[in-house]
Amino acid sequence: MLNDNTGLKTARYCLCGAVVLHGIASLTMIIDALKILFGGIPGQLVIQITNYCNGACPQCGMRKTSDIARHRLPVEIIKAAVAQCAENGVEAVSFTGGEPFIDMRGIFDLLDYAGRAKIPYLRTGTNGYMLAGVDYERIAEFADRLASTKVRNFWISMDSADAVTHEAMRGLPGVVEGIKRALPVFHARGIYPAVNLGINRNISGEAIDRISGPGDDERFFEAFKAGFHAFFTRVIDMGFTTANVCYPMSSGNEALGNPAYGAISGDFAVSFTPEELRLIFRALLEIIPEFRNKIRIFTPLSVLYAMSQGNPALLFPCLGGVRFFYMDSRDGHIYPCGFLGELDLGDDLKTALRKSRDVIPHCMKCHWECFRDPSQLFGMARYIIMHPIRTFFLKRIDPVLLKLWFGDIKYYLQCGLFDGRTQRFTWGNCAAPVKC
């Protein structure tokens, strides 16, 4: 009689099939993918190096006009945390803010240090302020310095398909044109920045009003579909080759109490009801397949489907505090994530990692995409590997969710696992409509 142990080969054959379909670029990528699928889940540490910012973004509690205490983490604390990541197998390190590049010399020093520590997934990003209104020489100087580091993924934030709206929200006139002029300079040096969209009501330029009552949900849904379509069209025209979507961080988080990360804002632009969020995720789910063969889009369709259905059973618990962690600029302490500020894990990453071995993933309180997306992808991988009979014979996983997950894995491989130091791959038809 079959059981989950004897059926393990079934799952592995299926997963390996997803890995090798439609051509894989290199043996290294195959090894990395198999390590992720069949080995331990890679660790991640997000380090908020500062909460200082020069942007006026209404959707963020760290905007320059916010009356909050400002902090910069001492360099020695950051470097000690990076060293602990290298020593304890935490493969992904992100430097975030505030605006990480507000101290240009400091962030480049940290990127150099993390590169020497051989952190394989090294990431950071910017609002692009240094690109606005400057000449080619200054853009080239910045791009040369960034290219000299080992940063793997570099993102630039954009809030709207409409340049005037984006620049008004950020308080950074001329930044959109500056980004557009800078992208070819980055590309020539082997840097392929990702555009980072934080979902907000101003995505198409004109604020999308809240759902006013019964029957108004279709208007809201179509407005966000049009906004996402306009956004992806715009950034492709600008020259971006990679995109990522950040889910609204300020909505539906009433149960969090004391968030550590200061990006939460009560502004109308990023405040949504649960029904509005569900419709936003559904709009993304329908629009992204149209653009997947034109620009690498990290956002997984399987996650969007799970969050658009209003069924918590489709979601896997977050790995925050298990394999993913957050270090706050206020105190240099480790937290399970940016939101659970009441769960202080102390100032030593190694200790936090040791304690996490006994933690069973359970938290479903928020949808911060940095942790939600990989938690869902890895959670499903682990479940399929551990319970192949339940998956493939007893149909314990929603068949649409399972199909989308396999599609995400195949797409990620076709996109070179979103390596921001290589040009985008050529893939087959990834634009098939999603049927939910």
N, C-alpha and C positions, 0 to 999 in steps of 0.2 A: 504494500500500500504506500502511496506517495505521502511524504510529509515535507515540511518546510526545509529540512536539512537535505534530504535526498533530492529535493527539487531545486537546490541551489544552482546547479548547472544550467537549468532552464533560464533562470534570471540572468546569469552571467552571459549566456549565449545571446539573449535578447539585448542586453546592454552593450555587449561588444558589437553587435550588429549596428546599433545606433552610432557607435564610435567610428566605425569604418565606412559608413555609407557616404557615397558621393565624394570620395577622395579626401584624404587627410594630408596636410602639407608636409609633415615631418615626423620622424620616429620620436623625437623629443615630445611633440604634442601628444602623440598616442600614449606615451609613458605617463605624461602629466595627467591626462584624462583618466587613465586606468587607476593611477594612484588616488585621484580624487574619488572615483567611483567605488573602489574596492579597499582602499586604505582608510586612514584616519581623516577626519574632516580638518582641512587646513585652519589654523588659528588666525585670528584677526585682532589687531589693536588699532583703534581710532584714537589719535592723540590730538586733543585740542590745544595747540601750542599757544593760542591767545584768543581772547574774546574782543580785542580791539578791532574795529572795522571802519573803513572810510566810505561805506555805502549807506544809502538812506532807505533801504528796502523796508517797506511797511510790513512785509510778511515775516520779518525776523526780529526777534527780541534783542539782538545784538547790534542793530543799526546804530549809526554814529550819534543819533539824537536820543537814544535810550538812556534814561537815568539809572545806570547800573554801575556796580563796581567793576573796574577793568583790571585784567590780569594778564601777565605773560608768564608762562612756565619757565623757570630757570633752565638754561641749556643743559646743565649737568644732569638734571632730573630726566629730561627728554632722552638724552643719550644713554643714560642708565637703563631706561625702559626699552629702548631699541636694542641694546646689548642683551637684555634678558629675553627679548623676542628671538634673537638669533640663537641664543643658548638653549631655548626651550621649544624650538620648532614652531614658533608663531610666524607664519610665512608672509602674511599681509600686514603692512603698516601704512596707515593713512595719516597725513598731517593736515589738520583742518583748523578753522578759526571760528569766529571772526574772519578776517582776511589774512590768510597765511603769508602773503607776500607783502604785507604792510611793513615788515622788516626784511627787506630783500636779502641783505647779507646773511641774516640769521637763518632764513629758510634754506638758502643754498648750502650753508654749512651743515645743516641737519640732513639734507638730501645726500651730500657727500659722505657724511658719517654712516648713514643707513646703507649707502651703496657699498662702502668698505666692509660693513657688517654682513654683506651678502643677503640682504632682505630681497627675496625674489619678486614679491608683489608690492612695489613701493609706489604710493599714490599721493597726489596733492592737487590743488586746484586754486582758481582765482576768480574774482569778478571782472578781471581784465582791465582794471583801471590803468595799468602801466602801458596799455596799447593805444589809449585814446589820444589823438592829436599829436602823436610823435612821428618823427621821420623814420625812414627805412633803417638808418644806421642804428638807432636806439632799439628798434624792434629786433634787428639782427643780433645786436649785442645781447639782448635778453634771451633770444632763441639759442644762441651759441652757448650761453652759460647753462641754460636748462639742458641742452643736449649733452653737456659734459658730465651730467649726473647720471645715475642709474635709475632715475624715475621711470616706471613702466607705464603709468597712466596719469595723464594730466588733463584736468577738466576746466572748462570755462563756463560760467553760469549765464543763462539767458532765460528771461521770464516771459517773453511775448514774441509773437511773430511780427509785431509792429515795433519798429525801432524806436519811434518816439515814445511809446508806452514803456518799453523796457528801460530806456535811458531816464525817463521821469521817475520810474519806480526806484531805480538804483541811485539816482542823483549823479550820473556819470555821463555828461554830454559827450557825444562823439565816439562812445565806446563801441557801438555796433560796427561802424565803418572801420574803426581801428582793428577790431577782431578780424573782419573780412580781409583787410590788407595784410594782417599778420599770418594768416593760415598758410599761404604758400611759402612763407619764410620758414615756418615751423616744419612744413612737409619736406622742404629741401634739406633739412638737417635731421630727418628721421624721427620727428616728433609729430604724432597725429592726435591732436587734442580732441577730447570728447566734449560735446555740448551737453550741459547739465540743466535740464528743465525742472524747476520746482513748480508743481501744478498749482495754478492760481486762477482766479476768475478773469484776469486780464489777458489771458493767453492769446486772444485774437485782436486785442487792442481796445475793444469796448467791453466793459465789465459785464459778465454774465450774471444776471440777477438770480436770487434764490428761487426755489420752487415755491410758487405762491399758493398752490392748492391742488386738489384733485384734477388730473388731466393736464397739468402743466409740466409733468416730468418729461414728455416727449420733446417739448421746446428746449428744456435744459440739456437733455441728452444730445440733441442735434447740434446745439450751440457748441458743446465741448467737442463733438466729433469734428465740426468745421474748424474749431480752434486748433486741435491737434494736427489736422491735415495742413492747415496754414503754417503751423510751426515747423513741421518736418520739411515742408516745401521750402520754407525760408532758409533753414540752416543748411540744407543741401545746396541751395543756390549760393550761400556764403562760402561753401567749400569744406564744411565739416564732413568727416567720413565716419564718425562714431557719435552715438547719442545715448543718453541715459535719462531716465525720468525719476524724479524724487516725489514720492507720494506726500500728500498734505500732512505736515507734522503737527498741526495745531488743532486738528479736528478729532473728536472721539477719544480724547485722551484725558477725560475728566477724572478717571480713576488713578491717574499717575501720581497725583499729590505734589511731589517735590522733584520736578525734573532737574537733572544735572546740566544738560545741554541747554544753552540759552536761546536757541533758535525759535522756540515756540512764541507765537504772536496771536493776539486776539483780533487782528485786523480782519475786516470783512473779506478781503481778497483771498484769504486762506482758511476761512471758517466755513465748514460744510456740515450738513446733517448726515446721518448714516445713509439715508436713501440717496442723497446727492453723491456721496462717495461711491456708492454702489454703481450709480449711473456713469460716473467719471471713469471707473475701472472698466466698465463695459464699453464705453466709447473708445478708450485706448485699445482694448482687446480687438475691436473691429478695425481700427485705423492702422495699427502697427503692421499687420501683414502686408498692407499695400506698399509699405516703404522698406520692408526688410531686405529686399534685393537692391536697394538704392543707397542705403546707409546702414552701418552696423548699429543695431539697437539692442542694448543690453537687457532691457526690461523683459522678463520672461512671460510669455503668454499664459503658461500654467499658473503663475501667481495671480495674474490679472483675472483669469477665469475664477479661481478660488475666491478672490475677494469680491468679485462682482455678483456672486450667487447668493450672498447673505446667509451662507451656511458655514458656521465655524468648523464643522467636521471636515471640511475640505482643506483646512489649513493645518500645517504641522507647527508644533511649538517653536518659539524662537530659541536660538542657540546663544543668545546674550547671557553671559555669566557661565557658559559651558565651554564654548570654543571662541566666542567673540567677546571683546571687552572694550571699554571706553575709559580714557584718562582725561580728567577735567583740568582746565587751566586754573581754576580757583585754588586747588590744593594739591595737584599732582597725584590724587588718589585714583584708584581703579574702581570702576563701577561696571555692573553687568551690561549697561548700555547707556545712552545719553539721557534716557528718561527716568530710570529708576534711581533717582538721586538719594533716596532713603537707604539704599543698599550699598553702603560704603564698604569696599573690600580691602581697604588699606592702601598703603603706598608701595607695596612690593608685588610686582606681577607674578613672580615665581610662586609666592604664597597663594595668590588668587588662583593660579593654575592648578596648584596642588589641591586646594579645596574644591575646585570645580569637578574633580574626578568623581565626586559623590553626588553631584547635582544632576537630577533628571530633568531634561527640558520640559517646561510646563507653561511658560509665560505666553499669553496671547493678547497682551494689553495694548500694543501699539502697532503701527505699520511703518516704522522707519525703514526705508528701502535698503539701506546699507546692511541691515541684519535680516529683514523680512525676506528679501529675495533669495539670498544664499541659504537661509534656514529652510525655506520651502524646497529648494532644489536638492540640497543635501539630505533633508528629512525624507523626501520621497526615495532618493537613491538608497538610503539605509533600509527603509521599509521594504523596498522591492528585493534587496539582497537578502535580508533576514527572513522575509515572508513571501517567497515566490509563489507558493501555492495559493495563499490568500489573494495575491495580486492577480495572477493569470488564470486561475481556475475558479476561485470562489468570488472573483470580481469585487473584492472589498474596496478597491479604489475606483472612484468614478471614472468610467471609460473615457470620457472627454478629457478629464484632467490628466489621465495617464497618456493619452495620445499627444496632448499638448506638451507634456513633460518630455517625452521622447523627441518631439519636434524641437523643443528648446535645446536639448543636448546636441542634436545633430547640427542645429544652427550655430550654436556656440563654437563647435569644432570647425564649421565652415568659415567662421569669422576669426579663426586663429586664437580662440579664447580671449578675444578683445585685447590683444597685445597692442598698446599704444605706441610702440616703437617700430611697427611694421605697417605697410600700406594695407588697406583692406583687401580681403581675399575676393576672388570671383566665385560665386556660388550659383547653384541652379535656381529653379523657380521656388522662392520662399514666400510667394505672395498669395497662396491659396487662402480663400476666405475661411474664417473660423465659424463653425456651426456649433452653437451652444444650445 
